[in-house]
């Protein structure tokens, strides 16, 4: 049996990926030079930068390593790209940029890697088509690659069937280029980064009720901006769970974005009895930010997470499942069928990997149920299926298992958190 380690120290994880995408892409609405500081180093965000550059924006480093300067001449002055726009592995890039492309007076072709090609795109392209964009699938229907011939758009009232901040934002970006009014209504609680940026950047909009945002065509470009991106709670979640599971651990994660639509990991860990405190709460560039302190106190309890909560922590379900596997009761996830169409079928992957490591877990159509155990045997291969969040979960599983857990692909971590292993090692070797 290996000797389990513990985490100690302070850490600022990289900038929030969701906010970074929006801070980059919203620059198409400006005329002038904007600056984004604290930008996520994720490969996904590099895909957004590459797509914007292909459309004529000038993006270059600005001082610190995680800051960029963006020169935009406005959405009406964007240039037809010389080739297709490659979104890599980034669902946020391809969906939000599709919203931008719908109003451009030329045809834009989008593609991505093999993983992205399997992810559903009709959920965003159908409403964009209803607004007047000409959509053509160039491979499998409903998936990338596809082309968008932009043109004269008309506003629509669109109730989003499944809670999705990406679909909401894509339609609103098209609505800002459309005749008439566009109203997008999202069920349940989703991350409201787009609404907060509308408010922070003084983009005209109307909120009729929670989850509903209305926009009209921008009469002129918005002013250039400065955005400071907070640390990514989805990245911080791995250290939060590790500290709550490993005896002797105590970590402090600084400048973390605590958007109400992203707080599931905090709420569930507190529900399970973790010693977790929120400190130094403040607002930065329109977003709530805080420091999060977590220390090991005792074995966690079980918990139940239902469908109405999932959208507030869809990306944290893999690492929360690991917490549940070592809990003292039953840990149940339901209403999470969306995880089957992420970078991988995360539900199936979570179940197979945890089962191989010794967890007592049963797969459900829209989730899973875990009977907690006092320790994981380990001694298994952790299959990532090229999914960055599964890979990081596997690296934490290795720390808390009695025998080594071998992660089959560590390189895919770069998609969201290139320095994850280095930061983990620093907290382990404090």
C-alpha positions in Angstrom: 0.0 0.0 0.0 1.4 3.4 -1.0 1.7 6.3 1.5 -1.0 8.8 0.7 0.2 12.4 0.3 -1.5 15.6 1.3 -1.8 19.1 -0.2 -0.7 22.3 1.5 -0.3 25.9 0.3 -1.8 28.8 -1.7 -2.5 28.7 -5.4 -4.1 30.8 -8.0 -5.4 28.5 -10.8 -5.4 30.0 -14.4 -8.1 32.3 -15.6 -11.7 31.2 -16.1 -12.1 29.5 -19.5 -15.8 30.5 -20.0 -15.1 34.1 -19.2 -11.9 34.1 -21.3 -13.8 33.0 -24.4 -16.4 35.7 -24.0 -13.9 38.4 -23.2 -12.1 37.5 -26.4 -15.1 37.0 -28.7 -17.1 40.1 -27.5 -14.2 42.2 -28.9 -15.8 41.8 -32.3 -18.5 44.2 -31.0 -16.0 47.0 -30.3 -14.0 49.5 -32.4 -10.6 50.1 -31.0 -8.1 48.3 -28.7 -9.3 46.2 -25.7 -7.2 44.3 -23.1 -7.9 41.0 -21.4 -5.8 40.2 -18.4 -5.7 36.9 -16.5 -6.6 35.1 -19.7 -6.9 31.3 -19.6 -3.9 29.5 -21.1 -6.2 26.6 -22.2 -5.8 25.3 -25.7 -9.5 25.9 -26.1 -9.0 29.7 -25.7 -6.1 29.6 -28.1 -8.7 28.2 -30.6 -10.9 31.3 -30.0 -7.9 33.6 -30.6 -7.0 31.8 -33.8 -10.6 32.0 -35.2 -10.8 35.8 -34.4 -7.4 36.4 -36.0 -8.6 34.6 -39.1 -11.5 37.0 -39.3 -9.1 40.0 -39.2 -8.7 40.9 -35.5 -5.2 41.8 -34.3 -4.5 39.9 -31.1 -1.0 40.1 -29.4 0.6 39.7 -26.0 0.2 42.7 -23.7 2.7 42.9 -20.9 2.1 39.9 -18.6 2.1 36.3 -20.0 -1.7 36.0 -19.5 -2.7 39.3 -21.0 -3.6 40.1 -24.6 -4.4 43.3 -26.6 -7.2 43.0 -29.2 -7.6 45.5 -32.0 -11.0 45.3 -33.6 -12.6 47.5 -36.3 -16.1 46.3 -35.5 -18.2 43.4 -36.5 -19.2 45.0 -39.9 -15.5 45.2 -40.9 -14.5 41.6 -40.3 -12.9 39.9 -43.2 -13.7 36.6 -44.9 -11.2 34.0 -43.7 -8.8 32.4 -46.1 -9.6 28.9 -44.9 -12.0 27.2 -42.5 -12.1 28.2 -38.8 -10.6 25.4 -36.7 -12.2 25.3 -33.2 -10.0 22.4 -32.1 -11.6 20.7 -29.1 -13.6 23.8 -28.0 -17.4 23.6 -28.0 -17.6 27.1 -26.7 -15.4 28.5 -29.5 -17.4 26.9 -32.3 -20.9 27.7 -30.9 -20.2 31.3 -29.9 -18.3 32.0 -33.1 -21.3 30.5 -35.1 -23.4 33.2 -33.5 -20.9 35.9 -34.7 -20.7 34.4 -38.2 -24.4 34.3 -38.7 -24.5 38.1 -39.2 -21.4 38.4 -41.4 -21.8 39.1 -45.1 -19.8 36.1 -46.3 -19.6 32.4 -45.8 -17.6 30.9 -42.9 -16.8 27.2 -42.5 -16.2 25.7 -39.1 -14.5 22.4 -38.1 -12.7 20.9 -35.1 -11.0 17.8 -33.9 -12.5 14.3 -33.9 -14.0 14.8 -30.5 -15.7 18.1 -31.4 -17.0 16.6 -34.6 -19.1 14.2 -32.4 -20.7 16.9 -30.3 -24.2 18.2 -31.1 -24.3 21.5 -33.0 -27.9 21.6 -34.2 -29.0 23.0 -30.8 -27.3 26.3 -31.8 -27.5 26.1 -35.6 -31.2 25.5 -35.7 -32.2 28.8 -34.1 -29.5 30.6 -36.0 -31.0 29.2 -39.2 -34.4 30.4 -38.0 -33.0 33.9 -37.8 -31.9 33.7 -41.5 -28.4 32.3 -41.5 -27.9 29.7 -44.2 -26.5 26.5 -42.6 -24.9 23.6 -44.5 -23.6 20.5 -42.8 -20.5 19.2 -44.6 -20.3 15.8 -42.9 -22.7 14.2 -40.4 -25.9 16.1 -40.1 -26.1 18.1 -36.8 -22.3 18.1 -36.3 -19.2 19.9 -37.5 -17.9 20.5 -40.1 -20.5 23.0 -41.3 -20.7 26.3 -43.1 -22.7 29.4 -42.3 -23.6 32.0 -45.0 -24.5 35.1 -43.0 -26.8 37.8 -44.1 -29.8 39.8 -43.0 -30.9 38.3 -39.8 -34.3 38.7 -38.1 -34.8 38.6 -34.4 -36.7 35.6 -32.8 -38.1 34.7 -29.4 -36.4 31.4 -28.6 -36.9 29.3 -25.5 -33.7 27.1 -25.2 -34.9 23.5 -24.6 -31.9 22.4 -22.5 -30.1 24.8 -20.1 -27.1 26.0 -22.1 -25.2 29.2 -21.6 -23.4 28.5 -24.9 -26.6 28.3 -27.0 -27.9 31.4 -25.2 -24.8 33.4 -25.9 -24.6 32.4 -29.6 -28.1 33.5 -30.3 -27.6 36.8 -28.5 -24.5 37.5 -30.5 -26.5 36.9 -33.6 -29.4 39.0 -32.2 -27.0 42.0 -31.8 -26.7 41.9 -35.6 -30.4 41.2 -36.4 -33.4 43.3 -37.3 -36.0 43.5 -34.6 -35.8 42.0 -31.1 -34.2 38.7 -30.1 -35.4 37.2 -26.8 -33.6 34.1 -25.4 -35.0 32.3 -22.4 -33.1 29.5 -20.7 -34.6 27.1 -18.2 -33.1 26.8 -14.7 -29.9 28.3 -13.5 -27.0 28.6 -15.9 -23.7 30.6 -15.7 -24.6 34.2 -16.4 -21.2 35.4 -17.6 -22.8 36.8 -20.8 -25.4 38.9 -18.9 -22.7 40.2 -16.5 -20.5 41.2 -19.5 -23.5 42.9 -21.1 -23.9 44.9 -17.9 -20.2 45.6 -17.4 -19.6 46.6 -21.1 -22.9 48.6 -21.3 -24.3 46.5 -24.1 -28.0 47.4 -24.5 -30.2 44.6 -23.3 -33.4 43.9 -21.3 -34.0 41.3 -18.7 -37.8 40.5 -18.4 -37.3 37.7 -15.9 -34.6 35.4 -14.6 -33.2 33.4 -17.5 -34.6 35.7 -20.2 -32.5 38.3 -22.1 -33.6 40.5 -25.0 -31.4 42.4 -27.4 -31.7 44.5 -30.6 -29.2 45.3 -33.3 -26.3 47.4 -32.0 -26.6 50.8 -33.5 -22.8 51.4 -33.1 -19.8 49.5 -31.8 -19.4 49.4 -28.0 -16.4 51.0 -26.4 -13.1 49.1 -26.1 -12.7 47.5 -22.7 -10.4 46.1 -20.0 -11.4 42.8 -18.4 -9.6 41.1 -15.6 -10.5 37.4 -15.7 -10.9 35.6 -12.4 -9.5 32.1 -11.6 -11.5 29.2 -13.0 -13.6 27.4 -10.4 -13.8 24.3 -12.7 -10.0 24.1 -12.4 -10.0 25.0 -8.7 -12.5 22.2 -8.1 -9.8 19.4 -8.4 -7.7 20.9 -5.6 -10.8 21.6 -3.5 -11.9 17.9 -3.6 -8.3 16.6 -3.2 -7.9 18.7 0.0 -11.2 17.6 1.4 -10.2 13.9 0.8 -6.6 13.7 1.8 -5.8 13.8 5.6 -3.5 16.7 6.6 -4.4 18.8 3.6 -5.1 22.6 3.7 -5.2 24.7 0.6 -6.2 28.3 -0.2 -7.3 29.1 -3.7 -7.2 32.8 -4.6 -9.3 35.0 -6.9 -11.7 32.3 -7.8 -14.8 33.2 -9.8 -17.9 32.2 -7.8 -20.6 32.9 -10.3 -24.0 31.7 -8.9 -24.4 29.5 -11.9 -21.1 27.8 -11.3 -21.2 27.1 -7.5 -22.3 23.5 -7.5 -18.9 22.1 -6.4 -18.9 24.5 -3.4 -22.4 23.7 -2.4 -22.0 19.9 -2.7 -18.7 19.8 -0.8 -20.3 21.8 2.0 -23.3 19.6 1.9 -21.0 16.6 2.3 -19.4 18.2 5.4 -16.2 19.5 3.9 -14.3 22.2 5.9 -14.7 24.8 3.2 -14.9 28.6 3.7 -15.4 31.5 1.3 -13.4 34.6 2.1 -12.7 38.1 0.7 -15.7 38.2 -1.6 -15.6 41.0 -4.1 -16.6 42.0 -7.7 -14.0 42.1 -10.5 -15.0 43.2 -14.0 -18.6 42.5 -13.1 -18.0 38.9 -11.8 -18.2 37.8 -8.1 -14.8 36.6 -7.0 -13.5 35.1 -3.7 -10.8 33.1 -2.0 -11.7 29.5 -1.2 -10.0 27.7 1.7 -10.4 24.0 2.1 -8.9 21.6 4.7 -9.3 18.0 5.6 -11.4 17.6 8.6 -13.1 14.2 8.4 -14.5 11.7 6.0 -17.2 13.2 3.7 -20.9 12.2 3.8 -22.9 11.1 0.8 -25.1 13.5 -1.3 -27.8 13.6 -3.9 -27.5 15.9 -6.9 -30.6 16.3 -9.1 -31.3 17.5 -12.6 -32.2 21.1 -11.5 -28.7 21.5 -10.1 -26.5 19.9 -12.8 -26.1 23.0 -15.0 -24.4 24.8 -12.2 -21.6 22.2 -12.1 -21.8 20.0 -15.2 -18.0 20.1 -15.6 -17.3 19.2 -12.0 -19.3 16.0 -11.9 -16.3 13.8 -12.6 -14.3 15.1 -9.6 -17.4 15.2 -7.4 -17.9 11.5 -8.2 -14.5 10.8 -6.8 -15.5 12.6 -3.6 -18.7 10.5 -3.5 -16.7 7.3 -4.0 -14.9 7.9 -0.6 -18.0 9.2 1.2 -19.6 7.5 4.2 -23.0 7.1 2.5 -24.8 7.0 -0.9 -23.8 9.5 -3.6 -26.3 9.9 -6.4 -26.3 11.9 -9.6 -29.4 12.2 -11.8 -30.5 14.5 -14.6 -27.0 14.5 -16.1 -27.6 13.0 -19.6 -25.8 16.0 -21.0 -22.6 14.4 -19.8 -22.9 11.8 -22.5 -22.3 14.4 -25.3 -19.4 16.3 -23.7 -15.8 15.7 -24.9 -16.5 12.0 -24.1 -19.4 10.0 -22.7 -18.4 11.2 -19.3 -21.1 9.2 -17.5 -19.9 5.9 -18.9 -16.2 6.8 -18.4 -16.7 7.9 -14.8 -18.5 4.6 -14.0 -15.9 2.4 -15.7 -12.9 4.2 -14.3 -14.2 4.4 -10.7 -15.3 0.7 -10.9 -11.9 -0.4 -12.1 -10.3 1.5 -9.2 -12.5 -0.3 -6.6 -15.5 2.0 -6.2 -19.0 0.6 -5.8 -20.8 2.4 -8.6 -23.8 1.7 -10.7 -24.5 3.5 -14.0 -28.0 5.0 -14.5 -29.4 6.4 -17.8 -28.9 9.9 -16.7 -26.3 9.5 -13.9 -25.0 7.0 -11.4 -25.2 5.9 -7.8 -22.1 5.3 -5.6 -22.0 3.4 -2.3 -19.1 5.1 -0.6 -16.1 3.2 0.7 -13.3 4.1 3.1 -10.6 3.6 0.5 -10.0 3.0 -3.2 -7.9 0.0 -4.1 -6.4 1.5 -7.3 -4.0 -0.5 -9.3 -6.0 0.3 -12.4 -5.7 2.0 -15.8 -7.7 5.3 -15.9 -9.0 5.8 -19.4 -9.4 9.5 -20.4 -10.9 9.1 -23.9 -9.0 12.3 -24.7 -11.1 14.2 -22.1 -9.2 16.8 -20.1 -11.5 16.7 -17.1 -11.4 12.9 -16.9 -7.6 13.1 -17.0 -7.4 15.5 -14.1 -9.8 13.5 -12.1 -7.6 10.4 -12.7 -4.6 12.3 -11.4 -6.4 13.1 -8.2 -7.7 9.5 -8.0 -4.1 8.3 -8.1 -3.3 10.4 -5.0 -6.1 8.9 -2.9 -5.9 5.3 -4.0 -4.0 2.6 -2.2 -2.2 1.4 -5.3 -1.2 3.6 -8.3 -3.9 4.6 -10.8 -2.3 5.1 -14.2 -3.8 7.8 -16.4 -3.6 6.7 -20.0 -3.4 10.2 -21.6 -2.0 13.1 -19.6 -1.5 15.4 -22.6 -5.2 16.1 -23.0 -5.0 18.1 -19.7 -3.6 21.0 -21.9 -7.0 21.5 -23.4 -8.1 23.4 -20.2 -5.2 23.5 -17.8 -1.6 23.1 -19.2 0.1 23.6 -15.8 -2.1 21.4 -13.8 0.5 18.7 -12.9 3.1 21.3 -12.0 0.6 23.1 -9.7 -0.4 19.8 -8.2 3.2 18.9 -7.5 3.9 22.2 -5.9 1.1 21.7 -3.4 2.2 18.1 -2.8 5.8 19.1 -2.2 5.2 22.2 -0.1 
